[in-house]
Amino acid sequence: MYEDLTTDLRPDMAAIATPITLVFPYSDAMPKERADAFYQTEYAKAPNVTFVPVANSGHFVMLDQAGAFADAVAQFMR
């Protein structure tokens, strides 16, 4: 767990060929435009990333908007 929490893959993003679906939150605290810009910058070098914004959510999208998260996972699995 320690290794998972302390590993930063950002420098290696360009080499990750596996498709990535990034489910990310936005809300009044972090408006969509700001959230889009933040996450797209962080994952800019990833060649196979799909961004899925989820409204009215915080850090734990899977708890805050369980239905939207389940839909994103189902879409990814297809």
MOPAC internal coordinates of N, CA, C and O (Angstrom, degrees):
PM7 1SCF
backbone

  N    0.0000 0     0.00 0     0.00 0    0    0    0
  C    1.4450 1     0.00 0     0.00 0    1    0    0
  C    1.5337 1   109.92 1     0.00 0    2    1    0
  O    1.2310 1   120.54 1   138.54 1    3    2    1
  N    1.3177 1   116.57 1   -41.46 1    3    2    1
  C    1.4634 1   119.95 1   179.27 1    5    3    2
  C    1.5245 1   110.61 1   -56.62 1    6    5    3
  O    1.2310 1   120.91 1   134.58 1    7    6    5
  N    1.3287 1   115.87 1   -45.42 1    7    6    5
  C    1.4641 1   119.85 1  -179.78 1    9    7    6
  C    1.5351 1   111.21 1   -61.59 1   10    9    7
  O    1.2310 1   120.25 1   138.17 1   11   10    9
  N    1.3218 1   117.13 1   -41.83 1   11   10    9
  C    1.4669 1   120.70 1   177.43 1   13   11   10
  C    1.5247 1   111.62 1   -60.19 1   14   13   11
  O    1.2310 1   120.59 1   138.58 1   15   14   13
  N    1.3169 1   116.47 1   -41.42 1   15   14   13
  C    1.4565 1   120.96 1  -176.42 1   17   15   14
  C    1.5280 1   113.51 1   -76.58 1   18   17   15
  O    1.2310 1   120.42 1   160.98 1   19   18   17
  N    1.3159 1   116.81 1   -19.02 1   19   18   17
  C    1.4673 1   119.25 1  -176.48 1   21   19   18
  C    1.5282 1   113.96 1  -112.18 1   22   21   19
  O    1.2310 1   119.84 1  -177.42 1   23   22   21
  N    1.3198 1   117.91 1     2.58 1   23   22   21
  C    1.4619 1   121.08 1  -179.73 1   25   23   22
  C    1.5283 1   109.80 1   -90.06 1   26   25   23
  O    1.2310 1   120.72 1   -53.23 1   27   26   25
  N    1.3079 1   116.22 1   126.77 1   27   26   25
  C    1.4677 1   122.80 1   179.06 1   29   27   26
  C    1.5236 1   108.04 1  -109.98 1   30   29   27
  O    1.2310 1   120.27 1   -71.03 1   31   30   29
  N    1.3164 1   117.08 1   108.97 1   31   30   29
  C    1.4601 1   121.91 1  -177.92 1   33   31   30
  C    1.5249 1   113.76 1   -90.07 1   34   33   31
  O    1.2310 1   119.87 1   179.39 1   35   34   33
  N    1.3080 1   117.86 1    -0.61 1   35   34   33
  C    1.4723 1   119.16 1  -177.52 1   37   35   34
  C    1.5209 1   113.48 1   -53.93 1   38   37   35
  O    1.2310 1   118.36 1   138.31 1   39   38   37
  N    1.3330 1   120.72 1   -41.69 1   39   38   37
  C    1.4633 1   119.03 1   179.55 1   41   39   38
  C    1.5381 1   113.16 1   -65.79 1   42   41   39
  O    1.2310 1   120.04 1   160.01 1   43   42   41
  N    1.3257 1   117.52 1   -19.99 1   43   42   41
  C    1.4647 1   122.07 1  -177.12 1   45   43   42
  C    1.5235 1   113.78 1  -100.99 1   46   45   43
  O    1.2310 1   119.79 1  -175.17 1   47   46   45
  N    1.3096 1   118.01 1     4.83 1   47   46   45
  C    1.4692 1   121.43 1  -174.46 1   49   47   46
  C    1.5319 1   113.55 1   -54.43 1   50   49   47
  O    1.2310 1   119.87 1   139.25 1   51   50   49
  N    1.3124 1   117.86 1   -40.75 1   51   50   49
  C    1.4679 1   120.86 1  -177.07 1   53   51   50
  C    1.5214 1   112.02 1   -62.26 1   54   53   51
  O    1.2310 1   119.76 1   155.21 1   55   54   53
  N    1.3126 1   118.07 1   -24.79 1   55   54   53
  C    1.4627 1   122.00 1  -177.44 1   57   55   54
  C    1.5340 1   112.96 1   -91.90 1   58   57   55
  O    1.2310 1   119.90 1   175.74 1   59   58   57
  N    1.3111 1   117.80 1    -4.26 1   59   58   57
  C    1.4707 1   120.54 1  -178.32 1   61   59   58
  C    1.5241 1   108.40 1   -86.49 1   62   61   59
  O    1.2310 1   120.69 1   -75.10 1   63   62   61
  N    1.3281 1   116.29 1   104.90 1   63   62   61
  C    1.4653 1   121.00 1  -177.51 1   65   63   62
  C    1.5291 1   112.57 1   -87.47 1   66   65   63
  O    1.2310 1   120.51 1   163.64 1   67   66   65
  N    1.3098 1   116.64 1   -16.36 1   67   66   65
  C    1.4652 1   121.30 1   179.87 1   69   67   66
  C    1.5230 1   109.79 1   -64.93 1   70   69   67
  O    1.2310 1   119.84 1   -44.76 1   71   70   69
  N    1.3408 1   117.91 1   135.24 1   71   70   69
  C    1.4679 1   119.15 1   176.80 1   73   71   70
  C    1.5261 1   111.69 1   -59.12 1   74   73   71
  O    1.2310 1   121.05 1   -41.84 1   75   74   73
  N    1.3174 1   115.60 1   138.16 1   75   74   73
  C    1.4626 1   122.58 1   178.83 1   77   75   74
  C    1.5253 1   108.00 1  -119.25 1   78   77   75
  O    1.2310 1   120.42 1   -51.82 1   79   78   77
  N    1.3033 1   116.80 1   128.18 1   79   78   77
  C    1.4585 1   121.04 1   169.57 1   81   79   78
  C    1.5162 1   106.08 1  -110.45 1   82   81   79
  O    1.2310 1   121.06 1   -64.26 1   83   82   81
  N    1.3171 1   115.59 1   115.74 1   83   82   81
  C    1.4516 1   120.92 1  -178.04 1   85   83   82
  C    1.5253 1   109.03 1  -102.31 1   86   85   83
  O    1.2310 1   120.92 1   -71.30 1   87   86   85
  N    1.3071 1   115.85 1   108.70 1   87   86   85
  C    1.4622 1   122.25 1   176.19 1   89   87   86
  C    1.5226 1   105.81 1   -91.72 1   90   89   87
  O    1.2310 1   120.77 1   -62.53 1   91   90   89
  N    1.3372 1   116.13 1   117.47 1   91   90   89
  C    1.4633 1   118.24 1  -175.95 1   93   91   90
  C    1.5206 1   111.13 1  -131.62 1   94   93   91
  O    1.2310 1   121.04 1   -29.42 1   95   94   93
  N    1.3376 1   115.61 1   150.58 1   95   94   93
  C    1.4605 1   120.67 1  -175.90 1   97   95   94
  C    1.5229 1   113.12 1   -89.23 1   98   97   95
  O    1.2310 1   121.75 1   -24.05 1   99   98   97
  N    1.3131 1   114.25 1   155.95 1   99   98   97
  C    1.4614 1   120.86 1   163.66 1  101   99   98
  C    1.5233 1   107.76 1  -146.47 1  102  101   99
  O    1.2310 1   121.21 1   -24.08 1  103  102  101
  N    1.3128 1   115.30 1   155.92 1  103  102  101
  C    1.4627 1   121.06 1  -175.38 1  105  103  102
  C    1.5252 1   108.48 1  -165.07 1  106  105  103
  O    1.2310 1   120.61 1     7.54 1  107  106  105
  N    1.3094 1   116.43 1  -172.46 1  107  106  105
  C    1.4671 1   119.94 1   175.34 1  109  107  106
  C    1.5303 1   110.60 1   -61.72 1  110  109  107
  O    1.2310 1   120.39 1   146.75 1  111  110  109
  N    1.3299 1   116.86 1   -33.25 1  111  110  109
  C    1.4640 1   120.89 1  -179.99 1  113  111  110
  C    1.5263 1   111.68 1   -69.50 1  114  113  111
  O    1.2310 1   120.07 1   145.23 1  115  114  113
  N    1.3236 1   117.46 1   -34.77 1  115  114  113
  C    1.4669 1   122.89 1   175.15 1  117  115  114
  C    1.5213 1   107.06 1  -136.84 1  118  117  115
  O    1.2310 1   120.56 1   -85.64 1  119  118  117
  N    1.3416 1   116.53 1    94.36 1  119  118  117
  C    1.4658 1   121.06 1  -177.65 1  121  119  118
  C    1.5355 1   111.97 1   -59.03 1  122  121  119
  O    1.2310 1   121.37 1   -22.85 1  123  122  121
  N    1.3250 1   114.99 1   157.15 1  123  122  121
  C    1.4630 1   121.38 1  -175.01 1  125  123  122
  C    1.5225 1   112.94 1   -54.29 1  126  125  123
  O    1.2310 1   119.64 1   136.13 1  127  126  125
  N    1.3146 1   118.28 1   -43.87 1  127  126  125
  C    1.4668 1   120.90 1  -178.30 1  129  127  126
  C    1.5330 1   110.85 1   -60.05 1  130  129  127
  O    1.2310 1   120.69 1   138.42 1  131  130  129
  N    1.3049 1   116.29 1   -41.58 1  131  130  129
  C    1.4623 1   121.02 1   179.80 1  133  131  130
  C    1.5244 1   111.54 1   -70.89 1  134  133  131
  O    1.2310 1   120.60 1   139.04 1  135  134  133
  N    1.3313 1   116.45 1   -40.96 1  135  134  133
  C    1.4591 1   120.90 1   178.34 1  137  135  134
  C    1.5291 1   110.41 1   -65.17 1  138  137  135
  O    1.2310 1   120.23 1   134.86 1  139  138  137
  N    1.3428 1   117.17 1   -45.14 1  139  138  137
  C    1.4708 1   121.01 1   176.97 1  141  139  138
  C    1.5194 1   110.47 1   -54.81 1  142  141  139
  O    1.2310 1   120.44 1   128.82 1  143  142  141
  N    1.3022 1   116.77 1   -51.18 1  143  142  141
  C    1.4648 1   121.36 1  -177.72 1  145  143  142
  C    1.5296 1   111.09 1   -61.11 1  146  145  143
  O    1.2310 1   120.32 1   136.99 1  147  146  145
  N    1.3145 1   117.00 1   -43.01 1  147  146  145
  C    1.4596 1   120.76 1  -179.17 1  149  147  146
  C    1.5240 1   111.67 1   -62.12 1  150  149  147
  O    1.2310 1   120.37 1   125.82 1  151  150  149
  N    1.3396 1   116.90 1   -54.18 1  151  150  149
  C    1.4595 1   119.77 1  -174.99 1  153  151  150
  C    1.5269 1   112.01 1   -70.61 1  154  153  151
  O    1.2310 1   119.77 1   144.54 1  155  154  153
  N    1.3166 1   118.04 1   -35.46 1  155  154  153
  C    1.4610 1   119.22 1   177.93 1  157  155  154
  C    1.5260 1   111.37 1   -67.61 1  158  157  155
  O    1.2310 1   120.17 1   147.34 1  159  158  157
  N    1.3098 1   117.28 1   -32.66 1  159  158  157
  C    1.4666 1   120.17 1   175.40 1  161  159  158
  C    1.5265 1   110.63 1   -68.60 1  162  161  159
  O    1.2310 1   120.50 1   135.14 1  163  162  161
  N    1.3201 1   116.65 1   -44.86 1  163  162  161
  C    1.4682 1   120.67 1  -178.61 1  165  163  162
  C    1.5298 1   112.39 1   -63.40 1  166  165  163
  O    1.2310 1   120.09 1   147.96 1  167  166  165
  N    1.3193 1   117.43 1   -32.04 1  167  166  165
  C    1.4627 1   121.45 1  -176.45 1  169  167  166
  C    1.5284 1   112.43 1  -110.02 1  170  169  167
  O    1.2310 1   119.80 1  -161.94 1  171  170  169
  N    1.3029 1   117.98 1    18.06 1  171  170  169
  C    1.4660 1   122.57 1  -175.24 1  173  171  170
  C    1.5222 1   113.10 1   -58.39 1  174  173  171
  O    1.2310 1   119.88 1   146.47 1  175  174  173
  N    1.3020 1   117.83 1   -33.53 1  175  174  173
  C    1.4685 1   120.68 1  -177.24 1  177  175  174
  C    1.5240 1   113.51 1   -85.90 1  178  177  175
  O    1.2310 1   119.79 1   170.52 1  179  178  177
  N    1.3144 1   118.00 1    -9.48 1  179  178  177
  C    1.4693 1   120.95 1   179.94 1  181  179  178
  C    1.5284 1   108.79 1   -74.12 1  182  181  179
  O    1.2310 1   119.97 1   -56.45 1  183  182  181
  N    1.3365 1   117.65 1   123.55 1  183  182  181
  C    1.4596 1   119.88 1  -174.32 1  185  183  182
  C    1.5232 1   115.24 1   -75.91 1  186  185  183
  O    1.2310 1   119.63 1   158.59 1  187  186  185
  N    1.3285 1   118.30 1   -21.41 1  187  186  185
  C    1.4697 1   121.38 1  -174.36 1  189  187  186
  C    1.5133 1   111.49 1  -130.48 1  190  189  187
  O    1.2310 1   120.76 1  -118.90 1  191  190  189
  N    1.3283 1   116.16 1    61.10 1  191  190  189
  C    1.4616 1   119.11 1  -178.08 1  193  191  190
  C    1.5277 1   110.40 1  -114.30 1  194  193  191
  O    1.2310 1   121.67 1   -42.40 1  195  194  193
  N    1.3274 1   114.41 1   137.60 1  195  194  193
  C    1.4585 1   122.72 1   174.68 1  197  195  194
  C    1.5247 1   106.81 1  -116.89 1  198  197  195
  O    1.2310 1   120.58 1   -50.91 1  199  198  197
  N    1.3150 1   116.50 1   129.09 1  199  198  197
  C    1.4608 1   121.85 1  -178.65 1  201  199  198
  C    1.5230 1   110.02 1   -98.41 1  202  201  199
  O    1.2310 1   120.76 1   -50.11 1  203  202  201
  N    1.3245 1   116.16 1   129.89 1  203  202  201
  C    1.4632 1   121.93 1   178.66 1  205  203  202
  C    1.5244 1   108.23 1  -124.68 1  206  205  203
  O    1.2310 1   120.03 1   -82.53 1  207  206  205
  N    1.3358 1   117.55 1    97.47 1  207  206  205
  C    1.4551 1   120.05 1   178.54 1  209  207  206
  C    1.5396 1   111.46 1   -77.09 1  210  209  207
  O    1.2310 1   120.79 1   -38.27 1  211  210  209
  N    1.3223 1   116.10 1   141.73 1  211  210  209
  C    1.4647 1   121.13 1   179.51 1  213  211  210
  C    1.5268 1   108.53 1  -126.45 1  214  213  211
  O    1.2310 1   121.18 1   -58.58 1  215  214  213
  N    1.3101 1   115.35 1   121.42 1  215  214  213
  C    1.4638 1   122.26 1  -176.64 1  217  215  214
  C    1.5258 1   112.04 1   -74.64 1  218  217  215
  O    1.2310 1   121.69 1   -22.85 1  219  218  217
  N    1.3221 1   114.38 1   157.15 1  219  218  217
  C    1.4669 1   122.26 1   174.28 1  221  219  218
  C    1.5166 1   112.42 1    53.36 1  222  221  219
  O    1.2310 1   121.34 1  -133.45 1  223  222  221
  N    1.3106 1   115.04 1    46.55 1  223  222  221
  C    1.4502 1   119.52 1  -178.01 1  225  223  222
  C    1.5214 1   110.12 1  -137.00 1  226  225  223
  O    1.2310 1   121.64 1   -21.31 1  227  226  225
  N    1.3245 1   114.47 1   158.69 1  227  226  225
  C    1.4489 1   121.27 1   174.19 1  229  227  226
  C    1.5204 1   108.81 1  -112.32 1  230  229  227
  O    1.2310 1   120.81 1    26.61 1  231  230  229
  N    1.3039 1   116.06 1  -153.39 1  231  230  229
  C    1.4619 1   121.51 1  -175.10 1  233  231  230
  C    1.5283 1   112.88 1   -57.79 1  234  233  231
  O    1.2310 1   119.93 1   141.39 1  235  234  233
  N    1.3111 1   117.74 1   -38.61 1  235  234  233
  C    1.4623 1   121.46 1  -176.86 1  237  235  234
  C    1.5259 1   110.65 1   -96.87 1  238  237  235
  O    1.2310 1   121.13 1  -104.97 1  239  238  237
  N    1.3194 1   115.45 1    75.03 1  239  238  237
  C    1.4695 1   121.54 1  -178.63 1  241  239  238
  C    1.5250 1   110.38 1   -55.22 1  242  241  239
  O    1.2310 1   120.60 1   140.33 1  243  242  241
  N    1.3312 1   116.45 1   -39.67 1  243  242  241
  C    1.4637 1   120.20 1  -176.56 1  245  243  242
  C    1.5276 1   112.76 1   -62.90 1  246  245  243
  O    1.2310 1   120.37 1   157.90 1  247  246  245
  N    1.3190 1   116.90 1   -22.10 1  247  246  245
  C    1.4667 1   120.58 1   176.47 1  249  247  246
  C    1.5231 1   111.51 1   -97.32 1  250  249  247
  O    1.2310 1   120.57 1   138.51 1  251  250  249
  N    1.3374 1   116.52 1   -41.49 1  251  250  249
  C    1.4625 1   121.33 1  -176.42 1  253  251  250
  C    1.5254 1   112.88 1   -69.73 1  254  253  251
  O    1.2310 1   120.79 1   141.50 1  255  254  253
  N    1.3344 1   116.09 1   -38.50 1  255  254  253
  C    1.4674 1   121.55 1  -177.59 1  257  255  254
  C    1.5324 1   108.09 1  -137.47 1  258  257  255
  O    1.2310 1   121.15 1  -111.97 1  259  258  257
  N    1.3182 1   115.41 1    68.03 1  259  258  257
  C    1.4670 1   121.54 1  -173.57 1  261  259  258
  C    1.5317 1   112.80 1   -57.13 1  262  261  259
  O    1.2310 1   119.95 1   140.48 1  263  262  261
  N    1.3167 1   117.69 1   -39.52 1  263  262  261
  C    1.4683 1   121.10 1  -179.58 1  265  263  262
  C    1.5122 1   112.06 1   -64.73 1  266  265  263
  O    1.2310 1   120.35 1   134.08 1  267  266  265
  N    1.3191 1   116.94 1   -45.92 1  267  266  265
  C    1.4606 1   121.31 1   179.06 1  269  267  266
  C    1.5232 1   110.78 1   -64.11 1  270  269  267
  O    1.2310 1   120.53 1   141.11 1  271  270  269
  N    1.3256 1   116.60 1   -38.89 1  271  270  269
  C    1.4586 1   120.36 1   178.12 1  273  271  270
  C    1.5288 1   110.42 1   -65.49 1  274  273  271
  O    1.2310 1   120.00 1   134.56 1  275  274  273
  N    1.3218 1   117.60 1   -45.44 1  275  274  273
  C    1.4693 1   121.22 1   178.80 1  277  275  274
  C    1.5242 1   110.83 1   -60.90 1  278  277  275
  O    1.2310 1   120.24 1   140.36 1  279  278  277
  N    1.3279 1   117.15 1   -39.64 1  279  278  277
  C    1.4695 1   120.55 1   177.50 1  281  279  278
  C    1.5249 1   111.11 1   -62.80 1  282  281  279
  O    1.2310 1   120.22 1   138.03 1  283  282  281
  N    1.3255 1   117.19 1   -41.97 1  283  282  281
  C    1.4744 1   121.44 1   179.78 1  285  283  282
  C    1.5279 1   110.58 1   -64.66 1  286  285  283
  O    1.2310 1   120.27 1   139.26 1  287  286  285
  N    1.3176 1   117.09 1   -40.74 1  287  286  285
  C    1.4647 1   120.32 1   178.87 1  289  287  286
  C    1.5342 1   110.12 1   -66.85 1  290  289  287
  O    1.2310 1   120.00 1   136.65 1  291  290  289
  N    1.3153 1   117.61 1   -43.35 1  291  290  289
  C    1.4590 1   121.19 1   178.61 1  293  291  290
  C    1.5387 1   110.76 1   -61.41 1  294  293  291
  O    1.2310 1   120.52 1   137.40 1  295  294  293
  N    1.3131 1   116.61 1   -42.60 1  295  294  293
  C    1.4706 1   120.59 1   178.50 1  297  295  294
  C    1.5289 1   110.26 1   -63.09 1  298  297  295
  O    1.2310 1   120.02 1   137.26 1  299  298  297
  N    1.3141 1   117.57 1   -42.74 1  299  298  297
  C    1.4559 1   121.71 1   178.03 1  301  299  298
  C    1.5353 1   111.07 1   -60.40 1  302  301  299
  O    1.2310 1   120.66 1   137.38 1  303  302  301
  N    1.3147 1   116.35 1   -42.62 1  303  302  301
  C    1.4698 1   121.16 1  -177.31 1  305  303  302
  C    1.5391 1   111.81 1   -68.06 1  306  305  303
  O    1.2310 1   120.56 1   153.39 1  307  306  305
  N    1.3217 1   116.53 1   -26.61 1  307  306  305
  C    1.4767 1   119.28 1   178.09 1  309  307  306
  C    1.4997 1   109.03 1   -68.96 1  310  309  307
  O    1.2310 1   120.10 1   180.00 1  311  310  309

